[in-house]
Amino acid sequence: MQAIANQKVKDKESAKTSADTAKTEAETAAQDAQSAVTTTQTNRENLIIQLAAQRNTTVELETQYQNQLETERKACEEAAAQAAAKTASEKAAADLAQKQAEQAGQTAQPQESAPAPQESAPPPGAGAPARAHPTRPRPGSRHHLPARARGLTTRVRPPLRPLRCPPLSRNPSPSPRRRTPATPPPSPSAPP
């Protein structure tokens, strides 16, 4: 009994040690991530300061412009991701419909393949009425179904092109420019 109790104590101690190690590693990873975020923010601020100096504008205006660019970029990425998800779900639905149509076609084929008892029919010119619509399918066959239900045609949509966001203008709210009225050119027939 004492050996079992000692083993349980050792197991608990080793579990506690491994939990402490995992906690220390997680804290270290969190600190590393935080320092990476801080470094990235500092680098961004320095780059914005440099851009503002190159573009002869204030740091505040350049920061606003860069934030606007970031917001629009994220919106474009989100829209592209939603479009890709929609395309994937439509493709999956089309594939499922096609498989169901194929399965419906496979279950209908054995019924068609069974030979129906045929009576010996006299030749068409021997007084038997001719078929009114030779091209119309029999109601019992699956050919009376639309081609899509028979699995004969599959419409595949072309893949969507990636969403392209329009480039941003440098000046988000430009002031209207006033044009000075141009003087009409003198007509050649007018006297000088």
C-alpha positions as CSV (number, residue, x, y, z in Angstrom):
1,M,0.0,0.0,0.0
2,Q,2.8,2.4,0.9
3,A,4.4,1.8,-2.5
4,I,1.2,2.7,-4.3
5,A,0.8,5.9,-2.2
6,N,4.4,6.9,-2.9
7,Q,3.9,6.3,-6.7
8,K,0.8,8.6,-6.6
9,V,2.7,11.3,-4.8
10,K,5.5,11.1,-7.4
11,D,3.0,11.2,-10.2
12,K,1.4,14.3,-8.7
13,E,4.8,16.0,-8.3
14,S,5.8,15.3,-11.9
15,A,2.5,16.5,-13.1
16,K,2.9,19.7,-11.1
17,T,6.5,20.2,-12.5
18,S,5.3,19.7,-16.1
19,A,2.4,22.1,-15.5
20,D,4.8,24.7,-14.1
21,T,7.2,24.2,-17.1
22,A,4.3,24.7,-19.5
23,K,3.1,27.8,-17.7
24,T,6.6,29.3,-17.8
25,E,6.9,28.5,-21.5
26,A,3.5,30.1,-22.2
27,E,4.4,33.2,-20.3
28,T,7.7,33.5,-22.2
29,A,5.8,33.1,-25.5
30,A,3.3,35.8,-24.5
31,Q,6.1,38.1,-23.6
32,D,7.9,37.5,-26.9
33,A,4.6,38.1,-28.8
34,Q,4.1,41.4,-26.9
35,S,7.6,42.6,-27.6
36,A,7.1,41.7,-31.3
37,V,3.9,43.8,-31.3
38,T,5.6,46.7,-29.7
39,T,8.6,46.5,-32.1
40,T,6.3,46.4,-35.1
41,Q,4.3,49.4,-33.8
42,T,7.5,51.4,-33.3
43,N,8.8,50.5,-36.8
44,R,5.5,51.5,-38.3
45,E,5.6,54.9,-36.5
46,N,9.2,55.5,-37.7
47,L,8.2,54.7,-41.2
48,I,5.2,57.0,-41.1
49,I,7.5,59.8,-39.8
50,Q,9.8,59.2,-42.8
51,L,6.9,59.1,-45.3
52,A,5.5,62.3,-43.9
53,A,8.9,64.0,-44.3
54,Q,9.2,62.7,-47.9
55,R,5.7,63.8,-48.8
56,N,5.9,67.1,-47.1
57,T,2.9,66.5,-44.9
58,T,2.3,66.2,-41.2
59,V,2.7,63.0,-39.2
60,E,-0.9,63.1,-38.2
61,L,-2.2,63.3,-41.8
62,E,0.1,60.5,-42.9
63,T,-1.0,58.4,-40.0
64,Q,-4.6,58.9,-40.9
65,Y,-3.9,58.1,-44.5
66,Q,-2.0,54.9,-43.6
67,N,-4.8,53.9,-41.2
68,Q,-7.3,54.4,-44.0
69,L,-5.2,52.2,-46.3
70,E,-5.0,49.5,-43.7
71,T,-8.8,49.6,-43.1
72,E,-9.5,49.4,-46.9
73,R,-7.0,46.6,-47.3
74,K,-8.6,44.6,-44.6
75,A,-12.1,45.2,-46.1
76,C,-10.9,44.0,-49.5
77,E,-9.3,40.9,-47.9
78,E,-12.5,40.1,-46.0
79,A,-14.6,40.6,-49.1
80,A,-12.3,38.3,-51.1
81,A,-12.5,35.7,-48.3
82,Q,-16.3,35.9,-48.3
83,A,-16.4,35.5,-52.1
84,A,-14.1,32.5,-51.9
85,A,-16.2,30.9,-49.2
86,K,-19.4,31.6,-51.3
87,T,-17.7,30.1,-54.4
88,A,-16.6,27.0,-52.5
89,S,-20.1,26.5,-51.0
90,E,-21.7,26.9,-54.4
91,K,-19.3,24.4,-55.9
92,A,-20.0,21.9,-53.1
93,A,-23.7,22.3,-53.7
94,A,-23.3,21.8,-57.4
95,D,-21.1,18.7,-56.8
96,L,-23.7,17.3,-54.4
97,A,-26.5,18.0,-56.9
98,Q,-24.5,16.3,-59.6
99,K,-23.8,13.2,-57.4
100,Q,-27.5,13.0,-56.5
101,A,-28.5,13.2,-60.2
102,E,-25.9,10.5,-61.0
103,Q,-27.3,8.3,-58.2
104,A,-30.8,8.9,-59.4
105,G,-29.7,8.0,-62.9
106,Q,-28.0,4.8,-61.7
107,T,-31.1,3.7,-59.8
108,A,-33.3,4.4,-62.8
109,Q,-31.1,2.6,-65.3
110,P,-31.7,-0.9,-63.9
111,Q,-35.4,-0.4,-64.2
112,E,-35.0,0.7,-67.8
113,S,-32.6,-2.2,-68.7
114,A,-35.1,-4.8,-67.8
115,P,-36.6,-5.8,-71.1
116,A,-40.3,-5.2,-71.3
117,P,-42.4,-7.9,-72.9
118,Q,-43.0,-6.9,-76.5
119,E,-45.8,-8.1,-78.6
120,S,-45.0,-8.9,-82.2
121,A,-46.2,-5.7,-83.9
122,P,-47.2,-5.7,-87.6
123,P,-45.1,-3.5,-89.9
124,P,-46.0,0.2,-89.7
125,G,-47.7,0.2,-93.1
126,A,-50.0,-2.8,-92.3
127,G,-52.9,-0.9,-90.7
128,A,-51.2,-0.1,-87.4
129,P,-51.4,3.6,-86.4
130,A,-48.0,5.3,-86.6
131,R,-46.6,7.0,-83.5
132,A,-47.9,10.6,-83.4
133,H,-44.6,12.1,-82.0
134,P,-41.6,9.8,-82.7
135,T,-39.2,12.2,-81.0
136,R,-41.2,12.6,-77.8
137,P,-39.9,10.3,-75.0
138,R,-42.1,7.7,-73.3
139,P,-43.5,8.9,-70.0
140,G,-42.0,5.9,-68.2
141,S,-38.5,6.5,-69.4
142,R,-36.2,8.9,-67.6
143,H,-35.7,10.8,-70.9
144,H,-38.8,12.8,-70.1
145,L,-36.8,14.5,-67.4
146,P,-34.9,17.6,-68.1
147,A,-31.3,17.0,-69.3
148,R,-29.9,18.4,-66.0
149,A,-31.9,15.9,-63.9
150,R,-30.6,13.1,-66.1
151,G,-27.0,14.1,-65.4
152,L,-26.3,14.8,-69.0
153,T,-25.2,18.4,-68.6
154,T,-23.2,19.9,-65.8
155,R,-22.9,23.6,-65.6
156,V,-19.6,24.6,-64.2
157,R,-19.2,28.2,-63.4
158,P,-15.8,29.8,-64.3
159,P,-13.8,30.6,-61.2
160,L,-14.2,34.1,-59.9
161,R,-11.4,36.5,-60.4
162,P,-9.8,37.8,-57.3
163,L,-11.3,40.9,-55.9
164,R,-9.2,43.9,-56.8
165,C,-9.6,47.0,-54.8
166,P,-9.3,50.4,-56.5
167,P,-6.2,52.4,-55.6
168,L,-6.7,55.0,-53.1
169,S,-6.4,58.6,-54.0
170,R,-3.7,60.5,-52.2
171,N,-6.1,63.3,-51.3
172,P,-9.4,61.7,-50.0
173,S,-11.5,64.9,-50.3
174,P,-10.1,67.0,-53.0
175,S,-11.3,70.6,-53.3
176,P,-13.0,71.4,-56.5
177,R,-10.8,73.2,-59.0
178,R,-12.1,76.3,-60.6
179,R,-11.5,76.6,-64.2
180,T,-11.0,80.0,-65.8
181,P,-13.1,80.4,-68.8
182,A,-11.1,80.1,-72.0
183,T,-11.3,82.9,-74.5
184,P,-12.6,81.6,-77.8
185,P,-10.1,81.6,-80.6
186,P,-10.6,84.5,-83.1
187,S,-12.5,83.3,-86.2
188,P,-10.6,83.5,-89.5
189,S,-13.3,85.5,-91.2
190,A,-13.4,88.2,-88.6
191,P,-11.6,91.4,-89.5
192,P,-8.6,92.2,-87.3
